[in-house]
Amino acid sequence: MTVDQSITAAATAAVSIAAAFYILNHHQPTNRNQKSTASSTSCTRPNQPPFDSNAASSMPSPQPAIVSSTEQIMPTHENPAKLYYYNATGRANHIRLTLAAANIPFVEENPKGYPPSADQKQKWRKLGRNTTTNVPMLQLGDKYYTQSSAILRMVARKGGLMPDENNYDAMYTMDKLIADAEDFRLEAYKSFVLWGASDRDVYYFINKVAPLHFENMERQLKEAGTDFYLGGKLTVADVAIYDAVVNFGTSRIPGDSLKNFAVLKEWVKRVEANPGISSYLKSEQYKSLAKFEKFLTSEQYADILKKE
């Protein structure tokens, strides 16, 4: 073989390899677009160039992704999800509200008291497999999910309460709002009298902390300019903020704590008008839960502090 023939053969081989890689990278089999019963978001390449179907036919067909039977389970009234938590609102409440908004039936398994027994904790560890905290914990079929924020997002994906997952700005805004809600919860826990908060702590929460967070939440709603934080329909971001504002805020503060936040106040009504949430809030399942303590009025705390 001459030098020219060797160069020609090498070039031909390189072109063939490049064509094979091109086909592998750009061929989109139809079975990848088929939807399973588990929630998923399809991804497409913008401006995807055509490929040679004759050349592609000689390539082996990619195998479809294996989806476990557990991932395909969608709870029903006959086979509902099961939530493990205390018989109280607490950190499980935003999960309950998300399940309700998504119309996902669920039941609860609560310990007999607080703190839970050693046997109860051992059972949670066995199911959730964390050596630390396992509740809130959600069971779907034979699979157990832990960590409240992760459960919240998983339920939202199943129930169609996520923004467009290809819209990075929307996904960032969702994550930020969920974090904003958690910031407020952490501040609220510092005001729990049963957990050692002083009258001064409570007074500060009512008059400084809550208004500061309400203002921040209302600002973002105004900037959105829509009925809900991420457009015209309710998402998990709305549920997270609602739980923080109401469960950890307005339900504990006497009087109208949103009187200076009219936009946020009207938004609360819209969230509560969601059919699933509205039905849940009226249910015995919700009414039977222990709620957080209600404060005295700000004026009463002011009088107490004057006497100190």
TAZI-V246461 format. One record per pair of residues at least 6 apart in sequence whose ideal C-beta (glycine too) atoms are under 7 Angstrom apart, sorted by the first residue. I is the first residue (numbers start at 1). GAP is how many residues later the second one is. D is the distance in Angstrom with one decimal. If there is no record, write none. Layout:
i = (I,I)
gap = (GAP,GAP)
d = (D,D)
This chain:
i = (19,22,23,23,23,23,24,26,26,26,27,27,29,29,31,33,36,36,37,37,38,38,38,39,39,39,41,41,43,70,70,70,70,73,73,74,75,75,75,75,75,76,77,80,80,80,81,81,81,81,81,81,81,82,82,82,82,83,83,83,83,83,83,83,84,84,84,84,84,85,85,85,85,85,86,86,86,87,87,87,88,88,89,89,89,89,91,91,92,92,93,93,94,94,94,94,95,95,95,95,95,95,97,97,97,97,97,98,98,98,98,98,98,98,99,99,100,100,100,100,101,101,101,101,101,101,101,102,102,102,102,102,102,103,104,104,104,111,124,124,124,125,125,127,127,127,128,128,128,128,130,134,136,136,137,137,137,138,138,145,145,149,152,152,153,156,156,161,161,161,162,162,163,163,163,163,163,164,165,170,173,173,174,174,174,174,177,177,177,177,178,178,180,180,180,181,181,181,181,184,184,184,185,185,187,187,188,188,188,190,190,191,191,191,191,193,193,194,199,199,199,200,202,202,203,203,203,203,206,206,206,207,210,210,210,214,214,214,214,217,217,217,218,218,218,220,221,221,221,221,222,226,227,228,228,228,229,229,229,229,230,234,234,238,242,242,245,246,249,250,250,251,251,252,252,252,252,253,254,254,254,255,258,258,271,272,272,280)
gap = (36,29,28,32,33,36,35,22,23,25,24,29,32,33,33,9,31,36,35,37,29,33,34,118,119,121,124,125,123,70,71,72,73,67,68,84,6,29,30,31,65,29,28,25,26,27,18,23,24,25,57,58,59,24,25,27,57,9,12,13,23,25,53,55,25,40,51,52,53,7,23,25,50,51,24,25,28,23,202,203,201,202,158,200,202,203,45,57,44,56,150,154,58,145,146,149,41,43,53,56,57,60,142,145,146,180,183,54,57,58,61,63,138,141,7,56,176,177,179,180,58,60,133,138,173,175,176,53,56,57,58,59,174,173,51,54,55,9,10,11,13,6,9,7,10,17,6,9,16,18,16,12,12,15,7,8,9,7,13,6,9,29,84,88,83,6,80,73,74,75,73,74,7,8,11,67,72,6,6,60,57,64,56,61,62,63,52,60,63,64,59,62,36,37,61,59,60,62,63,29,60,64,59,63,18,22,17,60,61,7,11,6,10,11,14,9,100,99,102,105,106,105,93,99,95,98,99,102,47,89,92,91,39,43,47,31,44,47,50,24,28,47,43,45,46,9,8,42,43,46,41,6,43,6,7,10,6,8,9,12,7,37,40,33,26,29,23,22,8,7,8,40,41,40,41,42,43,42,40,41,43,42,6,7,6,6,9,6)
d = (6.5,6.9,5.7,6.0,5.1,5.9,7.0,6.5,6.7,5.2,6.3,5.4,6.6,5.7,4.9,5.8,5.1,5.6,4.5,5.6,6.3,4.6,5.3,4.5,4.8,7.0,4.5,6.8,6.8,6.9,4.8,6.1,4.4,5.4,4.1,6.9,4.3,5.3,5.4,6.7,6.4,6.4,4.9,4.0,5.1,5.1,6.6,5.9,6.9,4.1,5.9,6.5,5.5,6.7,5.5,6.0,4.2,6.2,6.7,6.9,5.5,4.9,6.6,5.6,5.2,6.5,5.2,6.9,4.2,3.9,6.8,6.7,5.1,4.6,5.9,6.4,5.9,4.1,6.1,6.0,5.8,4.0,5.3,5.5,5.8,6.6,5.9,5.1,4.0,6.9,5.2,5.1,5.9,5.9,5.4,4.0,5.7,6.8,6.2,5.5,5.8,6.5,5.0,6.9,5.9,5.9,7.0,5.8,4.8,5.8,6.9,6.4,5.8,5.0,5.0,5.8,4.4,5.2,7.0,3.6,6.8,6.1,6.3,5.9,5.4,4.6,5.2,6.2,6.6,2.2,6.8,5.7,6.8,5.0,6.7,6.7,5.7,4.7,4.1,5.8,6.5,6.6,6.1,7.0,6.6,4.9,3.3,4.9,5.4,4.4,5.7,5.2,4.9,6.4,5.8,6.7,5.1,4.7,5.0,5.0,5.9,6.6,6.2,6.8,6.8,4.9,3.6,6.9,5.3,4.6,6.6,6.3,3.8,6.3,5.5,4.8,5.6,5.7,6.1,5.7,6.2,6.9,6.5,6.5,6.7,4.5,5.8,4.1,6.2,5.7,6.3,4.6,6.7,6.6,6.9,4.2,5.1,6.7,3.8,4.5,4.5,6.3,5.7,5.4,7.0,5.0,6.9,3.9,6.8,6.2,6.1,5.0,5.4,5.1,3.7,6.5,6.3,6.2,5.4,5.0,6.1,6.2,5.7,5.8,6.7,4.1,6.7,6.2,5.6,6.4,5.0,5.9,5.4,6.4,6.3,6.9,6.7,5.0,6.1,5.7,6.6,6.0,4.8,5.3,4.2,6.6,6.1,5.7,6.3,5.8,5.8,5.7,5.9,5.3,6.6,5.0,6.9,4.8,5.5,6.9,5.7,6.5,5.5,5.6,6.6,4.5,6.6,6.5,6.5,5.1,6.1,6.6,6.8,5.4,6.8,5.6,5.6,5.9,6.7,6.2,4.8,6.7,5.8,4.1,6.4,6.1,6.6,5.5)
